[in-house]
Amino acid sequence: MSTPSRVYVARLAGLSVFDPLGDQVGRVRDVVLTFSARRARPRVIGLVVEVPGRRRVFVPMTRVTSVDGGQVITTGLVNMRRFEQRHSETLALAELLERPIRWRAEGAEQEGTVEDLAIERERTRDWAATKVFVREGRPATGTLSRLSRRRGATTVVPIEDVTGLHESGDAQSAARLLETYEDLKAADLAEAIKDLPDKRRREVVEALADDKLADVLEELPEEDQIEILGHLQRERAADVLEAMQPDDAADLLSELTPEAQEELLAEMEPDEAADLRRLLTYDENTAGGLMTSEPVVLGPEATIAEALAVVRQEELPTALATVVFICRAPLETPTGRYLGMVHIQRLLREPPHNAVGGILDKDVDALPPEAPLGEITRRFATYNLVSMPVVDDEGHLLGAVTVDDVLDHILPEDWREERHEVTHG
């Protein structure tokens, strides 16, 4: 087997995993260890590999034939059942990086944090964790941890000399772990966070910026959303709700008690709270309950160039960027009179100086807020739409329903929890 004598686990994160024929199986997301009182060194039993479809599966080290040249080669036989961490297992990247530890050097006890972990293949052909790359000094926690953790000398310590590696009671920074997650989309990050032990999940949530946490919450099942929101301080929980898409925030609030809803709404900006209060008045399986109150809205005098500049904004969800709704002032929902919609393809075909009011699509009837889910899905299917306007009896645009929100409501409630038991190879 062509394998270096020592591999650091942080360098494994994100490496491509191939079968013997050169076909990519997935990417390494973590290394699974087991601690035992009978062994001085933790045993490395396998890799967590992310495969197409956002599934994380377990690849035993017995099926790893090479770790070299920036890639991992396996035997090709990979059980595609979703990885579920056992109580006896520890994830090196997710749980051990930045863990506070102690060790003895020159007769004195030293303190520091784990920066990385070295694994090696032993004579028995088993893999074990052998060295800990340590940053010396009392570990920093809280908001300064990302800046201060790079201060202080580093050293490599034999793992047999380290104490505290398998203890999770102390506060632990999540800055380094989040660096290994930087390439993940919000849905994939949500999957990774969901699989973490409770304590580590709370530490990661605490370290995430409000807007990133909002994106992650939108991708989690309701019970996980509620659990995470419940551990946030009320002021931060309100800030995160404000950063979420209004329809997702309203769905989450609707799962809380009326008292909890009111406490969070009272912490929010009045305009943001007013939008959510309005969304909460609708049944969740109607157009009013499904819609977002923040679609792209412009006046008829806006130019096509202006419309294209708006839909180009990176933070705008893809489904909302496909359509611009044209209304009379005011342009915040509920708007003035709704005039029609313009699809992005039409914008791309017209001269940029023309006004959007001259190219309106008026053929798509707007949904009333009380329209049931069945009617909404038939309209989307009939007209091959990605987004539809929701308009009240007086012709004011209230919001828009997008196809991703419809899918969330027609798929089984546990679709995010789907298990696969297919073998690759």
C-alpha positions, 0 to 999 in steps of 0.5 A: 500500500502506498501510504505516508507513514504519518497523515494529519487528519485536518489535511484529509478534510475535503480530499477526494475518495476514488475507487480502484478504477479512478471513479470518484466516490466522494470526499472525506469529511471526518475521521472516526476514532475509538478510545479504549482503556486497553489501548494507549492510542485511539484506534482509527476505524474509518472515514466519514465520506460525503457521496453524491446526494449529500449523504455521509457514509462510513468507509472502514479503514480496512477498505482504504488502500492508499492515502497519498498524493492528495487523494484517498483510494478505496477498494470500491466497496462502499456501503451507502447507508447514512453514517450514524455515529455510535456512542463509542465513536469520536469524530476527529475533526468535529470533536477533537480540534481545539479541545483543551488538553494537558500533558507533561513536559520537563516535569511540569504540566502544560496546557494547550489546545488540539490543532491537529491529530496525526494518524499512522498505520501500525505493524498490525495493519490497524490505523491509530492516532499517534501524535497531537499537534498542540498550540501551547497556552490556556485555550481561548474561548468566546468571540476572541478565540478565532483571533487568539488561537494562533498565538503561542508556540506549537509542539507535537506531543505523543498521544500517550502523554496527553490527558483530556483528549477524550474529555468534553466537559470544558468549553471548546472553540469551534473556529477551526472546525468551521474552517474545515466546513467553509466549502460546504453549502448551507444544506450540507453544513446543516447535515454536518451540524445535525450529526454532531453531539449535542454539546459540540453542536451548540458550540458550532452554532454559537460560533456561526454568524447570524446570517449563516446560522439563518441559512442553516436553520432553513435546511434543518427539520423543524425539531432541530430548528426548535432545539437550536433556537431554544438554546440561543439567547432571546436577542440573538434568536430574534436576530437570526429569525430576521436573517431568515427568509420570512416564510421559513421564519414564520414556519419556525415561529408557528411551531412555538407557543404563543408566549414564545412567539410574542417574546421573540417578535417583541425583540425584532425590528417592528417592520420585520415583526409586522411581516411575520405577524401577517404570515402567521395569520395564514394556514400553513397549507395555503398560498398565504402560509407558503409565501415569502413577503420579500419577493423582488418588486419594482415599479413599472418605470424601472429599467431592465438594467436596474431589474437585472442588477437586482436579481444578480444579488448573490444573497437573493435565493435562486427561486426569487431571482427568476421573476420580478413583480411589477407594482405601483408604489409602495413597493414593499408588501403589501404593495400598491396595485399589482400590474404583472410579472417579468421573467428573467429570460425576458429581461435578458432578451430586451434592451437594457434601457427599456422600462420593465412596465412595457414587457409585463406577463399578465397571463398568469393569474395571481393566487389568492392568499387562501388558495389551498396547496392542491390548487397551488401545485396544479398551477405550478405544474400547468404553467411550468413556473418557479414563482407565483404572485399572491394578491389580495382582493384589492389587487395588492401584492402580498408576497410570492410562492416559490416552487421550493416552498411547495416541494417542502410541503408536498414531500414526506415530513421525514424527507431530510431523514431518508436512509439509503442502503445501496452499495457502490462498487 
